[in-house]
Amino acid sequence: MRIQFHGAARTTTGSMHLLDVNGSRILLDCGLYQGKRKEAFERNRHLPFDPGMVDLCLLSHAHIDHSGNLPTLVKRGFAGPVFATPATCDLCEIMLLDSAHLQVKDVEYVNRKRAAQGQRLFEPLYEEPDVRATLKRMRPLPYDTPREVADGVRVTYHDAGHILGSALMVLTLRENGAVRRLLFTGDMGRKHMPILRDPTVIGRVDCLLTESTYGDRLHPPGEDVKAKLAELVGKVAERGSRLVIPAFSVGRTQQVLYFLHQLWKEKRIRDVPVYVDSPLSTKATAVYDRHPECYDRELLDLLRNRQDPFGAGRVTYVTDVADSKRLNEMRGPVIILSASGMCEAGRILHHLKHSVDDARNVILIVGFQAEHTLGRRLVEHLSPIRIFGERHELRAEVHSVQALSAHADRDELLAYFRAMGTPVPRAFVVHGEPPAAEAMGAALREMGVADVTVPASGDVAEW
């Protein structure tokens, strides 16, 4: 058995690992690399293996850093199935189509400048027909349903509690008379979070392939989120200004709406207008409605009592471009949630452009921000910033809450691994920036894991 790490190795984006077993080549995730524009451009276009030689893909969840380069894989010759949970299949349809739209628009913007300079024009990474071809390859695999996907390879998806449909995957591998179990966490969720069920605890495995996004950090208590939201909504209500929340369309947007719903019920905030300005967020929330099998008991109770946990009646979902532009002319107080969560593309850039210069406004960052993204610059209060190539002074207040994170933190990951039982003999630590990944590796060694590796992109391991 052989595994090669092609993405999310000593970084948090572009999840992609290639497993060779019994002559089959199995790709675990196929995510977009996000970061410096030139590096991302090259890495996403030039896959480090022949897609035509890959037999199948096992997808952990729909976030673009895990699923977003599937259309490139198909475009370059991949002809096998892509297994994912039913909710992930539904989310991929809307997210990959949205990604294709952004790819086209991004290249159009870049090409206008290149044409003016007489340079060669770029083609989009992929377009809608490539996504449609990809969707035809997707095969829904429900939770807790073992499936033989290749010779000597059986996979079972279990709830990861990260986003809707996210999966921990257990691969039972039979080769040369030996049977081994591999657990790939994808992105590990957290216990006691709203909306989704807790991650399923897996029994002992022979090898662990784990994420480490927050491998060197702890999240603050969950109640801090509601308190911070109440505080910031109160600020913009008093100032007549705007609260801008960059949020991933899947997971984070629904979490924020859920907490706002609770604050309204508890009469802790005023009825400030809330706009979700993202066609993708609107569609994603509709997908949430179709998959109650992923919900925790608290949310199911709300639905049974005919309550809308995502705030219909108080929340306006914006899809039309003209309506989106009108939000920037609106007098406050107002709350605007918009994608993307790392402020790298989408309508959030327009709202930031019209908000960062005013000290009365508030920007609330509610998720992890990768290196070299605009979101990271905002969190680090680096000024000036550039939006659409234009220079802006960062005068707005910037706040950050990490308790909303859908990733388990250091202690939550370690508690999960202890709950699995006897320490796993071998572990590979991925999906973390170097300090986080190394810290998680050291913690696993302290737990008694004998063989721990923090691989770099391109590294190969046999076991």
Sequence and secondary structure as in RCSB ss.txt:
>XXXX:A:sequence
MRIQFHGAARTTTGSMHLLDVNGSRILLDCGLYQGKRKEAFERNRHLPFDPGMVDLCLLSHAHIDHSGNLPTLVK
RGFAGPVFATPATCDLCEIMLLDSAHLQVKDVEYVNRKRAAQGQRLFEPLYEEPDVRATLKRMRPLPYDTPREVA
DGVRVTYHDAGHILGSALMVLTLRENGAVRRLLFTGDMGRKHMPILRDPTVIGRVDCLLTESTYGDRLHPPGEDV
KAKLAELVGKVAERGSRLVIPAFSVGRTQQVLYFLHQLWKEKRIRDVPVYVDSPLSTKATAVYDRHPECYDRELL
DLLRNRQDPFGAGRVTYVTDVADSKRLNEMRGPVIILSASGMCEAGRILHHLKHSVDDARNVILIVGFQAEHTLG
RRLVEHLSPIRIFGERHELRAEVHSVQALSAHADRDELLAYFRAMGTPVPRAFVVHGEPPAAEAMGAALREMGVA
DVTVPASGDVAEW
>XXXX:A:secstr
 EEEEEESSSSSS  EEEEEETTEEEEE      SSHHHHHHHHHS SS GGG  EEE     HHHHTTHHHHHH
TT  S EEE HHHHHHHHHHHHHHHHHHHHHHHHHHHHHHHTT      S  HHHHHHHHTTEEE  TT  EEEE
TTEEEEEEE SSSTT EEEEEEEEETTEEEEEEE SS   TT SSB         SEEEE  TBTT     THHH
HHHHHHHHHHHHHHT EEEEE  TTTHHHHHHHHHHHHHHTT S    EEEE HHHHHHHHHHHH GGGB HHHH
HHHHTT  TT BTTEEEE  HHHHHHHTT  SSEEEEES TTSSSSTHHHHHHTTTT TT EEEE S   TTSHH
HHHHTT SSEEETTEEE   SEEEE  TT SS BHHHHHHHHHHT S  SEEEE SS HHHHHHHHHHHHHHT S
EEE   TT EEE 
